[in-house]
Amino acid sequence: MRISTYFRAGLEYNLFPYQEVARRRLTIRYQVGPKFNRYFDKTVYFKTEELLWEHSLAANYRQVFQWGTFNLGTYQANYLHRWAL
């Protein structure tokens, strides 16, 4: 891939109160937006560039301890044009 550029709008929600953000957080984030890809060679669909719409859902947990920081998260993304893939 020669270049990949994207712009996403999203919503993020923290399940813990704002006062605890420096110590711990559990966030859920949803984003949607266009993604432009330009390739060095033609793809199997004979494209050298394409504009795709993508959406994603992420969940992250972060806890700060005296001895360090614990992070755990998951991320899932999908293109909106072909659900069968």
N, C-alpha and C positions, 0 to 999 in steps of 0.2 A: 504494500500500500504506500503510495507516494505521500498522500496527505489525508488526514481525517479531521474534520472540524465539526463542532456541534454547539448548539445553544439549547438549554433546557430551562423551563420554568418549573418550579416545584413547591411543594408544601412539606414542612417538617414539624413534627410534634414531639415534645419531650414529655415523657410520662411522670417524671419527678418534678417537684416544685422548683421554681426559678432559684430559690435560695440555695439549693443543693447542687447547682450546675457545676461549681468548681470542684465538688467532691465526687459526684456520681451523676450519670445521665443514661437514660434509655430512650433513644430517638427512633422514630419511624419516619422515613422520607419517601415521597413519591415525586417523580419527575417525568416530564414529557417534553418532547421537542424534536426538531429536525437534525439530521446528521448527514453531512456531505462527505463522500469518499471519492478520492481520485487514485487510480491504480497505475502502476508502471506498465502492466500488460493488460490485455483484455481478459475479463473474467469468463467463467464457463457460460455465462449468459451474454457474452460478447459486448460487455460494457467497459468503458474506460473511466467512467465516473457515474455516480448516482446520488440521489437525494432520498434518504429514507427517514421515516418517522419512527421514533423509538420511545419507549416508556420504561421506567425502572422503579423498583421498590427495594428499599434497603432498611435494615434494622441494625442498630449498633448499641452496644452497652459499654460503658466506660466507668471504671471505679478507680479512684486514687487512694492509695494506701501510703503509710509512712515509708515503706520499703520499696515502693514503685507503683506502677500503673498497670491495670488489667484491662485489656480491650478484647471484645468479642463482637463479631458482626457477620451479617450475611447480605448478599446483593443478588438481585435477579433482574435481568433486562430482556426485552423482547421487541422485535420490530413489529409495527402495527399493520404492515401490508400483507403478510402471509402467516397466518396462525398455524398452518400445517407443518411448517419447517421446524 
